[in-house]
């Protein structure tokens, strides 16, 4: 993983604006997500299990959204 430097210049004394721009650049570059993923080793079997569980949850959510509302009488 190659991390390049991120630079934001502070014009005048407007530090808040520069910090806001820096945070936006970091989010767009997806650096933090990569670091979080690589923080711990996940065995391939566990990764497969997590993907399968998330797919199951997405499918259940999809089915629940397509269900007709229950009668309330």
FENBELQUI-V264766 format. One record per residue. N is the residue number from 1. RES is the residue in one small letter. SS is DSSP state (helix for helix, strand for strand, loop for the rest). OMEGA is omega as a letter, one per 40 degrees, with the letter a starting at -180 (none if undefined). D_CENTER is the distance of its C-alpha to the mean C-alpha in Angstrom with 2 decimals. Layout:
BEGIN
N:RES:SS:OMEGA:D_CENTER
N:RES:SS:OMEGA:D_CENTER
END
This chain:
BEGIN
1:x:loop:i:18.20
2:x:loop:i:19.71
3:x:loop:i:18.44
4:x:loop:a:20.34
5:x:loop:i:21.25
6:x:loop:a:19.89
7:x:loop:i:22.70
8:x:loop:a:23.19
9:x:loop:i:26.77
10:x:loop:i:28.02
11:x:loop:a:30.75
12:x:loop:i:33.36
13:x:loop:a:31.95
14:x:loop:a:28.89
15:x:helix:a:26.40
16:x:helix:i:24.03
17:x:helix:i:23.60
18:x:helix:i:23.03
19:x:helix:i:20.40
20:x:helix:i:18.57
21:x:helix:i:18.79
22:x:helix:i:17.67
23:x:helix:i:14.44
24:x:helix:i:13.81
25:x:helix:a:14.71
26:x:helix:i:12.44
27:x:helix:a:9.29
28:x:helix:a:10.84
29:x:helix:i:11.79
30:x:loop:a:8.43
31:x:helix:a:10.63
32:x:helix:i:8.90
33:x:helix:i:6.26
34:x:helix:i:9.58
35:x:helix:i:11.51
36:x:helix:i:9.75
37:x:helix:a:10.22
38:x:loop:a:13.73
39:x:loop:a:14.69
40:x:loop:i:16.35
41:x:loop:i:18.06
42:x:loop:a:17.34
43:x:loop:a:20.46
44:x:helix:i:20.42
45:x:helix:i:21.92
46:x:helix:i:19.30
47:x:helix:i:16.49
48:x:helix:i:18.62
49:x:helix:i:19.16
50:x:helix:i:15.52
51:x:helix:a:14.97
52:x:helix:i:18.23
53:x:helix:i:17.48
54:x:helix:i:14.28
55:x:helix:i:16.45
56:x:helix:i:19.20
57:x:helix:i:17.27
58:x:helix:i:16.24
59:x:helix:i:19.92
60:x:helix:i:21.25
61:x:helix:i:19.34
62:x:helix:i:20.77
63:x:helix:i:24.21
64:x:helix:a:24.18
65:x:helix:a:23.50
66:x:helix:a:26.43
67:x:loop:i:28.78
68:x:loop:i:31.64
69:x:loop:i:31.89
70:x:loop:i:34.39
71:x:loop:a:37.77
72:x:loop:i:38.39
73:x:loop:none:42.17
END
